[in-house]
């Protein structure tokens, strides 16, 4: 499972993003998208191998989320000026990133089903990434 490796990457990414001047809210957007994407893909892997179980996606999703943020949990600021809507900036950003990835994929699937075609190569990958980039730019420009 990606849990410990993702946690090390997130902790290192937070430190590096501070050096580069990237806000934790923006970094959280990409972390949340990574967590959701990993959970979906790992659950599909289990389904394909017939190793899934009831609520397997949710177990994977919640487990990955906690394993990703557990190592930095004591360093997170709840409330106060370093938080956003009462949540630590990276945690709130992860929820935003998951929502952006989910809805961009949902809209993309609706477009494909309605018109019965994919408009350009790698559309299923490019549309969510472009949406994440746009939201990240909006957040960095107007909220940070």
MINUMAR-700053 format. One line per 8 residues: for each residue x, y, z of N, C-alpha, C. Coordinates in Angstrom, 1 decimal. Atoms other than C-alpha are relative to their C-alpha. Layout:
BEGIN
X/Y/Z/X/Y/Z/X/Y/Z | ...
end
This chain:
BEGIN
0.8/-1.2/0.0/0.0/0.0/0.0/0.9/1.2/0.0 | -0.8/-1.2/0.2/1.1/3.5/-0.7/0.1/0.9/1.3 | 0.1/-0.8/-1.2/0.4/4.8/2.8/1.3/0.6/0.6 | -1.2/-0.6/-0.6/3.8/5.2/4.4/0.9/0.8/-1.0 | -0.8/-0.7/1.1/5.5/6.2/1.1/-0.7/1.3/-0.3 | 0.7/-1.2/0.2/2.8/8.8/0.5/0.2/1.0/1.1 | -0.2/-0.9/-1.2/3.2/10.2/4.0/1.4/0.6/0.0 | -1.4/-0.6/0.1/7.0/10.6/3.5/0.0/1.0/-1.1
0.1/-1.0/1.1/6.3/12.3/0.2/-0.7/1.2/0.3 | 0.8/-1.2/-0.4/3.7/14.6/1.7/0.8/0.8/0.9 | -0.8/-0.8/-1.0/6.0/15.6/4.6/1.1/0.7/-0.7 | -1.1/-0.6/0.8/8.9/16.2/2.2/-0.6/1.1/-0.9 | 0.6/-0.9/0.9/6.6/18.0/-0.2/-0.5/1.3/0.7 | 0.4/-1.1/-0.7/5.3/20.3/2.5/1.2/0.9/0.3 | -1.2/-0.8/-0.3/8.8/21.3/3.5/0.6/0.7/-1.3 | -0.5/-0.6/1.3/9.9/21.8/-0.2/-1.0/1.1/-0.5
0.9/-1.1/0.4/6.7/23.8/-0.9/0.2/1.3/0.8 | -0.3/-1.2/-0.8/7.5/26.1/1.9/1.2/0.8/-0.5 | -1.2/-0.6/0.6/11.0/26.7/0.4/-0.4/0.7/-1.3 | 0.4/-0.6/1.3/9.4/27.4/-3.0/-1.1/1.0/0.1 | 1.0/-1.1/-0.2/6.7/29.7/-1.6/-1.4/-0.5/-0.4 | 1.3/0.5/0.4/3.8/27.4/-2.5/-0.8/-0.2/1.3 | 0.8/0.1/-1.2/1.0/27.6/0.0/-0.5/-1.4/0.3 | 0.5/1.3/-0.4/-0.2/24.5/2.0/-1.3/-0.3/-0.6
1.3/0.2/0.6/-3.7/25.0/0.6/0.1/-0.5/-1.4 | -0.2/0.4/1.3/-2.5/24.6/-2.9/0.6/-1.4/-0.1 | -0.6/1.3/-0.1/-0.3/21.6/-2.0/-1.1/-1.0/0.4 | 1.1/0.9/-0.4/-3.3/20.0/-0.3/-0.9/-0.4/-1.1 | 0.8/0.3/1.2/-5.3/20.2/-3.5/0.6/-1.2/-0.8 | -0.6/1.0/0.7/-2.8/18.0/-5.2/0.1/-1.3/0.8 | -0.1/1.1/-0.9/-2.4/15.7/-2.2/-1.4/-0.7/0.0 | 1.3/0.5/0.0/-6.2/15.2/-2.1/-0.3/-0.7/-1.3
0.3/0.7/1.3/-6.4/14.4/-5.8/0.8/-1.3/-0.1 | -0.8/1.2/0.0/-3.5/11.9/-5.4/-0.6/-1.1/0.9 | 0.7/1.0/-0.9/-5.3/10.2/-2.4/-1.2/-0.6/-0.7 | 1.2/0.5/0.6/-8.6/9.9/-4.3/0.4/-0.9/-1.2 | -0.4/0.8/1.2/-6.9/8.7/-7.5/0.6/-1.3/0.4 | -0.6/1.3/-0.4/-4.8/6.1/-5.7/-1.1/-1.0/0.6 | 1.1/0.9/-0.6/-7.9/4.8/-3.8/-0.9/-0.6/-1.1 | 0.8/0.6/1.1/-9.9/4.4/-7.0/0.8/-1.0/-0.8
-0.8/1.0/0.8/-7.1/2.7/-8.9/0.3/-1.3/0.8 | -0.3/1.1/-0.8/-6.2/0.4/-6.0/-1.3/-0.9/0.2 | 1.2/0.8/-0.1/-9.9/-0.6/-5.6/-0.3/-0.7/-1.3 | 0.2/0.7/1.3/-10.2/-1.3/-9.3/1.0/-1.2/-0.1 | -0.9/1.1/0.1/-7.1/-3.5/-9.0/-0.5/-1.2/0.9 | 0.6/1.0/-0.9/-8.8/-5.4/-6.1/-1.2/-0.7/-0.7 | 1.2/0.5/0.7/-12.0/-5.8/-8.1/0.4/-0.9/-1.1 | -0.5/0.7/1.1/-10.1/-7.0/-11.1/0.5/-1.4/0.4
-0.5/1.3/-0.5/-8.4/-9.7/-9.0/-1.0/-0.7/0.9 | 1.1/0.6/-0.8/-11.7/-10.5/-7.2/0.4/-0.1/1.5 | -0.5/-0.1/-1.3/-10.1/-9.5/-3.9/-0.7/1.1/0.8 | 0.7/-1.1/-0.7/-12.5/-6.7/-3.0/-0.9/-0.6/1.0 | 0.9/0.3/-1.1/-14.8/-6.7/0.0/-1.0/1.1/0.2 | 1.0/-1.1/-0.1/-17.8/-4.7/1.1/0.7/1.3/0.5 | -0.6/-1.4/-0.3/-16.9/-1.0/1.3/1.5/0.0/-0.1 | -1.5/0.1/0.2/-13.4/-1.8/0.1/0.5/1.4/-0.4
-0.5/-1.3/0.4/-13.1/1.6/-1.6/0.1/0.9/1.2 | 0.0/-0.9/-1.2/-14.0/3.5/1.6/1.1/-0.4/1.0 | -1.1/0.5/-0.9/-11.6/1.4/3.7/1.3/0.5/-0.6 | -1.3/-0.4/0.6/-8.8/2.1/1.2/0.1/1.5/0.1 | 0.0/-1.5/0.0/-9.8/5.8/0.9/0.3/0.6/1.4 | -0.2/-0.5/-1.3/-10.0/6.5/4.6/1.4/-0.4/0.6 | -1.3/0.5/-0.5/-6.9/4.4/5.4/1.1/0.8/-0.7 | -1.1/-0.8/0.7/-4.8/6.2/2.7/0.0/1.4/0.5
0.0/-1.4/-0.5/-6.0/9.6/3.9/0.6/0.1/1.4 | -0.6/-0.1/-1.3/-5.1/8.9/7.5/1.5/-0.4/0.0 | -1.4/0.3/0.1/-1.8/7.2/6.6/0.8/1.1/-0.6 | -0.7/-1.1/0.7/-0.9/10.2/4.5/0.2/1.2/1.0 | -0.1/-1.1/-0.9/-1.6/12.8/7.2/0.4/-0.3/1.4 | -0.4/0.4/-1.4/-0.8/10.9/10.4/1.4/0.5/0.4 | -1.3/-0.5/-0.4/2.9/11.7/10.4/0.2/1.5/0.3 | -0.1/-1.4/-0.2/2.3/15.4/10.3/-1.1/0.5/0.9
1.2/-0.4/-0.7/-0.8/15.5/12.4/0.3/0.9/1.2 | -0.4/-0.9/-1.2/0.9/17.0/15.5/0.5/1.3/-0.4 | -0.6/-1.3/0.5/2.4/19.8/13.4/-1.1/0.9/-0.6 | 1.1/-0.8/0.7/-1.0/20.9/11.9/-0.6/1.0/1.0 | 0.7/-1.0/-0.8/-2.6/24.1/13.2/-1.5/0.0/-0.3 | 1.5/0.0/0.1/-6.3/23.8/13.9/-0.5/1.3/0.6 | 0.5/-1.3/-0.4/-8.0/27.2/14.1/1.2/1.0/-0.1 | -1.0/-1.0/0.0/-6.2/30.5/14.2/0.3/0.5/-1.4
-0.2/-0.6/1.3/-4.6/32.5/11.4/0.7/-0.9/-1.0 | -0.6/0.9/0.9/-2.7/29.6/9.9/-0.9/-1.1/-0.6 | 1.0/1.0/0.5/-5.9/27.7/9.2/-0.9/0.6/-1.0 | 1.0/-0.4/0.9/-8.6/27.9/6.6/-1.3/-0.6/0.3 | 1.3/0.4/-0.4/-12.2/27.7/7.7/0.1/-1.0/1.2 | -0.1/0.8/-1.2/-11.0/26.2/11.0/0.9/-1.3/-0.2 | -0.7/1.1/0.3/-9.1/23.4/9.3/1.5/0.4/-0.4 | -1.4/-0.3/0.5/-5.3/23.2/8.7/-0.1/0.1/-1.6
0.1/-0.3/1.4/-4.7/24.5/5.2/0.2/-1.2/-0.9 | -0.3/1.1/0.8/-3.3/21.3/3.8/-1.2/-1.0/0.1 | 1.2/0.9/-0.1/-6.3/19.3/5.1/-1.1/0.5/-0.8 | 1.1/-0.6/0.8/-8.8/21.7/3.7/0.3/-0.1/-1.5 | -0.4/0.1/1.4/-6.9/21.7/0.4/-0.2/-1.4/-0.5 | 0.2/1.4/0.5/-7.1/17.9/0.3/-1.4/-0.3/-0.3 | 1.4/0.2/0.3/-10.8/18.0/0.5/-0.4/0.7/-1.3 | 0.2/-0.7/1.3/-10.9/20.6/-2.3/0.5/-0.7/-1.2
-0.6/0.7/1.1/-8.6/18.6/-4.4/-0.8/-1.3/-0.4 | 0.8/1.2/0.3/-10.7/15.4/-4.0/-1.3/0.4/-0.7 | 1.2/-0.5/0.6/-13.8/17.4/-4.9/0.2/0.4/-1.5 | -0.3/-0.5/1.4/-12.2/19.0/-8.0/0.3/-1.2/-0.9 | -0.3/1.2/0.8/-10.9/15.6/-9.2/-1.3/-0.8/-0.3 | 1.2/0.8/0.1/-14.2/13.9/-8.6/-1.0/0.7/-1.0 | 0.9/-0.7/0.8/-16.3/16.6/-10.3/0.5/0.2/-1.5 | -0.5/-0.1/1.4/-14.0/17.1/-13.3/-0.1/-1.3/-0.7
0.2/1.3/0.6/-14.0/13.4/-13.9/-1.4/-0.3/-0.3 | 1.5/0.3/0.2/-17.8/13.2/-13.5/-0.5/0.8/-1.3 | 0.4/-0.8/1.1/-18.3/16.1/-16.0/0.6/-0.6/-1.3 | -0.6/0.6/1.1/-15.8/14.5/-18.4/-0.7/-1.3/-0.5 | 0.7/1.2/0.4/-17.6/11.2/-18.3/-1.4/0.3/-0.6 | 1.3/-0.5/0.5/-21.0/13.0/-18.9/0.2/0.4/-1.5 | -0.2/-0.5/1.4/-19.5/14.7/-22.0/0.3/-1.2/-0.9 | -0.3/1.2/0.8/-18.1/11.4/-23.3/-1.3/-0.8/-0.3
1.2/0.7/0.2/-21.4/9.6/-22.8/-1.0/0.7/-0.9 | 1.0/-0.7/0.8/-23.5/12.3/-24.3/0.3/0.0/-1.5 | -0.4/-0.1/1.4/-21.5/12.7/-27.5/0.6/-1.3/-0.5 | -0.5/1.3/0.4/-20.3/9.1/-27.6/1.4/0.0/-0.7 | -1.4/0.0/0.6/-16.7/10.0/-28.4/0.9/0.8/1.0 | -1.0/-0.7/-0.7/-13.5/11.2/-26.9/0.6/1.0/-1.0 | -0.4/-1.1/0.9/-12.4/14.6/-28.4/1.4/0.0/-0.3 | -1.4/0.0/0.3/-8.7/14.2/-28.1/0.7/-1.1/0.8
-0.7/1.1/-0.7/-6.1/11.6/-27.0/0.3/0.4/1.5 | -0.2/-0.1/-1.5/-5.7/11.2/-23.2/-0.9/1.1/0.6 | 1.0/-1.0/-0.5/-8.8/13.4/-22.6/-0.3/-0.4/1.5 | 0.3/0.4/-1.4/-9.6/11.4/-19.4/1.1/0.4/1.0 | -1.1/-0.4/-0.9/-6.2/12.3/-18.0/0.1/1.5/0.0 | -0.3/-1.4/0.1/-5.8/15.8/-19.3/-1.1/1.0/0.6 | 1.1/-0.9/-0.5/-9.2/17.3/-18.3/0.1/0.1/1.5 | -0.2/-0.1/-1.5/-8.8/16.5/-14.5/1.3/0.8/0.3
-1.2/-0.7/-0.4/-5.2/17.7/-14.5/-0.1/1.5/-0.3 | 0.3/-1.4/0.4/-6.2/21.0/-16.3/-0.9/0.6/1.1 | 0.9/-0.5/-1.0/-9.0/21.5/-13.8/0.8/0.2/1.3 | -0.8/-0.1/-1.2/-6.5/20.9/-10.9/0.9/1.2/-0.1 | -0.9/-1.2/0.2/-4.1/23.4/-12.4/-0.7/1.3/0.1 | 0.8/-1.2/0.0/-6.8/26.0/-12.9/-0.4/0.4/1.5 | 0.4/-0.2/-1.4/-8.1/25.6/-9.3/1.3/0.4/0.8 | -1.2/-0.3/-0.7/-4.5/25.7/-8.0/0.5/1.4/-0.3
-0.3/-1.3/0.4/-3.8/28.9/-9.9/-0.9/1.0/0.7 | 1.0/-0.9/-0.6/-7.0/30.5/-8.6/0.2/0.1/1.5 | -0.3/0.0/-1.5/-6.2/29.5/-5.0/1.3/0.8/0.3 | -1.3/-0.7/-0.3/-2.6/30.8/-5.2/-0.2/1.5/-0.3 | 0.1/-1.4/0.3/-3.7/34.0/-6.8/-1.0/0.8/0.9 | 1.0/-0.7/-0.7/-6.8/34.9/-4.8/-0.1/-0.3/1.5 | 0.2/0.4/-1.4/-6.7/33.0/-1.5/1.3/0.0/0.8 | -1.3/0.1/-0.7/-3.0/32.9/-0.6/0.7/1.3/0.1
end
